[in-house]
């Protein structure tokens, strides 16, 4: 069970290695009440993922599990891979990152630039995942899941506890959902203090489908945000916390996401990836309509995107 105590412990463990990202008040008229942006896209490596990666690796070191010769292993050619490679470098241990053959060359280059050993193989993420598990078992490297590990989710949850310190009277937090690690961490962090609304692409509704089915189920994944919100199934941690905390799920279209991303650039000169823009799309599209005087925070969780596409 993921609790506020887990998030508080993660915050203490990682504080000296993370940025305390700012909160920006949105223009008046964005919602009936005040709206804030939690600018987590300014975190190390450009996403919230650095929080969970550092917490997972530091906790493993505390338990004596982290070996200096083999370090950590992760399966991800995206934000989780970058975050874990960065965290490993900060702690002076190697990182091995398994990615599919089709992983974009620019992301592979970024991983190598951080210092990670990149192993490409298989047509899909599933093959990279299985290879990473085998590598962890055979080498003794600490395996870091992209989202479905307690320490990963607890680290991500420090976004929520930090936000509560910055905006103590926030009523509702909008957060994009893929595998559910960020949503789970934030919901656990603000439980009994604020409501969490999960925002998902219509083309990758992992939590929405799980809540309807009463359990995590596989969904087809497509759309403009698939590179960061492309999990095929909500994680077990994400599902259990969502049910416990009464997290609501709303769906936004690719058109909504693209429009919200453009609005953030045009109105605020904020550059985010499509997955991060999904959270704001809930407001701009009218899929989520706040009550009068409802105080809403939107977590802008990542900025690893091509600005030329804005």
MARTOR-649354 format. One line per 2 residues: number of its first residue (from 1); their letters; for each residue x, y, z of C-alpha. Coordinates in nm, 2 decimals. Example, Ala and Ser with C-alpha at 12.3 -4.5 7.8 and 13.67 -1.06 7.14 Angstrom:
<fitors>
1 = as = 1.23,-0.45,0.78; 1.37,-0.11,0.71
</fitors>
This chain:
<fitors>
1 = xx = 0.00,0.00,0.00; 0.14,0.34,-0.10
3 = xx = 0.09,0.60,0.17; 0.17,0.96,0.25
5 = xx = 0.44,0.83,0.48; 0.61,0.67,0.18
7 = xx = 0.61,1.00,0.00; 0.74,1.19,0.30
9 = xx = 1.03,0.94,0.32; 1.10,0.98,-0.05
11 = xx = 1.10,1.36,-0.01; 1.36,1.34,0.27
13 = xx = 1.57,1.09,0.08; 1.59,1.28,-0.25
15 = xx = 1.56,1.65,-0.15; 1.93,1.74,-0.20
17 = xx = 1.93,1.59,-0.56; 1.60,1.73,-0.70
19 = xx = 1.48,2.06,-0.81; 1.18,2.22,-0.62
21 = xx = 0.99,2.31,-0.93; 0.79,2.63,-0.94
23 = xx = 0.41,2.69,-0.94; 0.28,2.95,-1.19
25 = xx = -0.06,3.11,-1.16; -0.26,3.08,-1.48
27 = xx = -0.43,3.39,-1.63; -0.76,3.49,-1.48
29 = xx = -1.05,3.33,-1.67; -0.87,2.99,-1.72
31 = xx = -1.12,2.85,-1.48; -1.41,2.97,-1.26
33 = xx = -1.16,2.99,-0.97; -0.78,3.01,-0.96
35 = xx = -0.57,2.77,-1.17; -0.21,2.70,-1.12
37 = xx = 0.05,2.51,-1.33; 0.30,2.29,-1.14
39 = xx = 0.60,2.33,-1.37; 0.75,1.98,-1.32
41 = xx = 0.88,1.99,-1.68; 1.17,2.19,-1.53
43 = xx = 1.28,1.89,-1.33; 1.62,1.72,-1.41
45 = xx = 1.59,1.53,-1.74; 1.28,1.73,-1.83
47 = xx = 1.02,1.52,-1.65; 0.90,1.41,-1.30
49 = xx = 1.06,1.07,-1.37; 1.39,1.18,-1.20
51 = xx = 1.21,1.18,-0.86; 1.11,0.81,-0.87
53 = xx = 1.44,0.70,-1.02; 1.64,0.87,-0.75
55 = xx = 1.42,0.74,-0.47; 1.44,0.38,-0.61
57 = xx = 1.81,0.38,-0.65; 1.89,0.56,-0.32
59 = xx = 1.66,0.32,-0.13; 1.83,0.02,-0.29
61 = xx = 2.16,0.17,-0.18; 2.04,0.20,0.18
63 = xx = 1.94,-0.16,0.18; 2.28,-0.27,0.04
65 = xx = 2.13,-0.39,-0.28; 2.30,-0.15,-0.52
67 = xx = 2.63,-0.28,-0.65; 2.89,-0.04,-0.79
69 = xx = 2.99,-0.28,-1.07; 2.65,-0.34,-1.22
71 = xx = 2.43,-0.06,-1.10; 2.08,-0.04,-1.24
73 = xx = 1.88,-0.16,-1.54; 1.56,-0.03,-1.69
75 = xx = 1.36,-0.10,-2.00; 1.26,0.23,-2.16
77 = xx = 1.38,0.44,-2.46; 1.19,0.74,-2.32
79 = xx = 1.16,0.95,-2.01; 1.21,0.66,-1.76
81 = xx = 1.53,0.55,-1.93; 1.67,0.91,-1.93
83 = xx = 1.57,0.96,-1.56; 1.73,0.64,-1.44
85 = xx = 2.04,0.69,-1.64; 2.07,1.04,-1.49
87 = xx = 2.00,0.91,-1.13; 2.26,0.64,-1.17
89 = xx = 2.52,0.89,-1.29; 2.45,1.11,-0.99
91 = xx = 2.52,0.82,-0.76; 2.83,0.70,-0.95
93 = xx = 2.69,0.36,-1.07; 2.64,0.23,-1.42
95 = xx = 2.30,0.21,-1.59; 2.20,-0.03,-1.86
97 = xx = 1.90,0.06,-2.07; 1.71,-0.18,-2.29
99 = xx = 1.52,-0.03,-2.58; 1.34,-0.17,-2.88
101 = xx = 1.51,-0.18,-3.22; 1.28,0.10,-3.34
103 = xx = 1.38,0.34,-3.06; 1.44,0.69,-3.20
105 = xx = 1.81,0.75,-3.27; 1.79,1.09,-3.09
107 = xx = 1.67,0.92,-2.76; 1.94,0.65,-2.79
109 = xx = 2.20,0.93,-2.84; 2.07,1.12,-2.53
111 = xx = 2.09,0.80,-2.32; 2.45,0.74,-2.43
113 = xx = 2.54,1.10,-2.37; 2.44,1.06,-2.01
115 = xx = 2.66,0.76,-1.99; 2.42,0.47,-2.01
117 = xx = 2.49,0.14,-2.18; 2.21,0.10,-2.44
119 = xx = 2.10,-0.24,-2.56; 1.86,-0.25,-2.85
121 = xx = 1.66,-0.56,-2.94; 1.31,-0.67,-3.03
123 = xx = 1.03,-0.50,-3.22; 0.84,-0.38,-2.92
125 = xx = 0.88,-0.26,-2.56; 0.77,-0.60,-2.43
127 = xx = 1.09,-0.76,-2.57; 1.31,-0.49,-2.41
129 = xx = 1.12,-0.54,-2.08; 1.18,-0.91,-2.08
131 = xx = 1.55,-0.86,-2.16; 1.59,-0.61,-1.88
133 = xx = 1.44,-0.86,-1.63; 1.67,-1.13,-1.74
135 = xx = 1.97,-0.89,-1.72; 1.87,-0.80,-1.36
137 = xx = 1.84,-1.16,-1.26; 2.17,-1.27,-1.41
139 = xx = 2.38,-0.96,-1.32; 2.24,-0.85,-0.99
141 = xx = 2.16,-0.50,-1.12; 1.88,-0.32,-0.95
143 = xx = 1.57,-0.33,-1.17; 1.39,0.01,-1.20
145 = xx = 1.04,-0.02,-1.34; 0.91,0.27,-1.55
147 = xx = 0.61,0.32,-1.31; 0.49,0.02,-1.12
149 = xx = 0.72,-0.01,-0.82; 0.64,0.14,-0.47
151 = xx = 0.96,0.35,-0.46; 0.92,0.48,-0.81
153 = xx = 0.56,0.58,-0.74; 0.65,0.73,-0.40
155 = xx = 0.93,0.94,-0.56; 0.68,1.06,-0.82
157 = xx = 0.44,1.15,-0.54; 0.68,1.41,-0.40
159 = xx = 0.54,1.63,-0.68; 0.21,1.62,-0.49
161 = xx = 0.35,1.68,-0.14; 0.56,1.97,-0.28
163 = xx = 0.25,2.12,-0.45; 0.06,2.11,-0.12
165 = xx = 0.33,2.31,0.04; 0.32,2.57,-0.24
167 = xx = -0.06,2.58,-0.27; -0.21,2.46,0.06
169 = xx = -0.57,2.54,-0.03; -0.57,2.36,-0.37
171 = xx = -0.90,2.17,-0.42; -0.83,1.96,-0.73
173 = xx = -0.52,1.83,-0.91; -0.53,1.74,-1.28
175 = xx = -0.26,1.48,-1.37; -0.20,1.29,-1.69
177 = xx = -0.20,0.91,-1.67; -0.01,0.64,-1.87
179 = xx = 0.11,0.36,-1.64; -0.02,0.54,-1.34
181 = xx = 0.29,0.60,-1.12; 0.26,0.98,-1.11
183 = xx = -0.11,0.96,-1.04; -0.07,0.71,-0.77
185 = xx = 0.20,0.90,-0.60; 0.02,1.23,-0.62
187 = xx = -0.31,1.08,-0.50; -0.14,0.92,-0.20
189 = xx = 0.04,1.24,-0.12; -0.27,1.46,-0.11
191 = xx = -0.52,1.20,0.02; -0.77,1.37,0.25
193 = xx = -0.64,1.71,0.13; -0.73,1.74,-0.23
195 = xx = -0.91,1.56,-0.52; -0.71,1.41,-0.80
197 = xx = -0.86,1.38,-1.15; -0.68,1.15,-1.39
199 = xx = -0.66,1.27,-1.75; -0.61,1.02,-2.03
201 = xx = -0.60,1.02,-2.41; -0.91,0.86,-2.56
203 = xx = -0.66,0.65,-2.76; -0.48,0.50,-2.45
205 = xx = -0.74,0.49,-2.16; -0.56,0.25,-1.92
207 = xx = -0.71,0.37,-1.59; -1.05,0.45,-1.75
209 = xx = -1.08,0.09,-1.88; -0.96,-0.06,-1.56
211 = xx = -1.21,0.13,-1.35; -1.49,0.01,-1.58
213 = xx = -1.37,-0.35,-1.57; -1.29,-0.35,-1.20
215 = xx = -0.93,-0.46,-1.26; -0.64,-0.36,-1.48
217 = xx = -0.69,-0.47,-1.84; -0.49,-0.43,-2.16
219 = xx = -0.59,-0.15,-2.40; -0.48,-0.06,-2.75
221 = xx = -0.24,0.23,-2.76; -0.22,0.50,-3.02
223 = xx = -0.23,0.88,-3.06; -0.01,1.19,-3.03
225 = xx = 0.08,1.12,-2.66; 0.17,0.75,-2.70
227 = xx = 0.54,0.82,-2.66; 0.49,0.91,-2.29
229 = xx = 0.14,0.79,-2.21; 0.17,0.46,-2.40
231 = xx = 0.14,0.20,-2.13; -0.09,-0.08,-2.24
233 = xx = -0.22,-0.15,-1.89; -0.25,0.06,-1.57
235 = xx = 0.00,-0.05,-1.31; -0.12,-0.25,-1.01
237 = xx = -0.01,0.03,-0.77; -0.19,0.30,-0.98
239 = xx = -0.51,0.10,-0.99; -0.52,0.03,-0.62
241 = xx = -0.45,0.39,-0.52; -0.70,0.52,-0.77
243 = xx = -0.97,0.30,-0.62; -0.88,0.38,-0.26
245 = xx = -0.86,0.75,-0.32; -1.16,0.78,-0.55
247 = xx = -0.96,0.91,-0.84; -1.19,1.02,-1.13
249 = xx = -1.08,0.95,-1.49; -1.17,1.18,-1.78
251 = xx = -1.07,1.13,-2.15; -0.94,1.39,-2.40
253 = xx = -0.89,1.36,-2.77; -0.57,1.41,-2.97
255 = xx = -0.72,1.73,-3.11; -0.78,1.85,-2.75
257 = xx = -0.42,1.76,-2.65; -0.26,1.93,-2.94
259 = xx = -0.47,2.24,-2.89; -0.38,2.25,-2.52
261 = xx = -0.01,2.21,-2.60; -0.03,2.50,-2.85
263 = xx = -0.21,2.72,-2.60; 0.06,2.67,-2.33
265 = xx = 0.31,2.79,-2.59; 0.11,3.07,-2.73
267 = xx = -0.02,3.20,-2.39; 0.27,3.13,-2.16
269 = xx = 0.57,3.03,-2.38; 0.57,2.69,-2.20
271 = xx = 0.70,2.40,-2.41; 0.57,2.06,-2.30
273 = xx = 0.53,1.72,-2.46; 0.19,1.60,-2.56
275 = xx = 0.15,1.38,-2.26; 0.20,1.67,-2.02
277 = xx = -0.05,1.89,-2.23; -0.31,1.62,-2.18
279 = xx = -0.37,1.73,-1.82; -0.43,2.09,-1.93
281 = xx = -0.65,1.97,-2.22; -0.91,1.86,-1.96
283 = xx = -0.97,2.23,-1.88; -0.93,2.38,-2.22
285 = xx = -1.16,2.12,-2.39; -1.43,2.15,-2.12
287 = xx = -1.40,1.78,-2.03; -1.35,1.88,-1.67
289 = xx = -1.55,2.18,-1.56; -1.45,2.31,-1.21
291 = xx = -1.71,2.44,-0.97; -1.74,2.80,-0.89
293 = xx = -1.43,2.91,-0.70; -1.27,2.56,-0.72
295 = xx = -0.90,2.59,-0.69; -0.73,2.37,-0.95
297 = xx = -0.36,2.28,-1.01; -0.25,2.12,-1.34
299 = xx = 0.07,1.92,-1.33; 0.28,1.98,-1.64
301 = xx = 0.49,1.67,-1.61; 0.73,1.67,-1.90
303 = xx = 0.90,1.87,-2.17; 1.09,1.62,-2.38
305 = xx = 0.95,1.72,-2.71; 1.05,1.89,-3.04
307 = xx = 0.97,2.26,-3.02; 0.96,2.27,-3.39
309 = xx = 0.63,2.09,-3.38; 0.45,2.37,-3.19
</fitors>
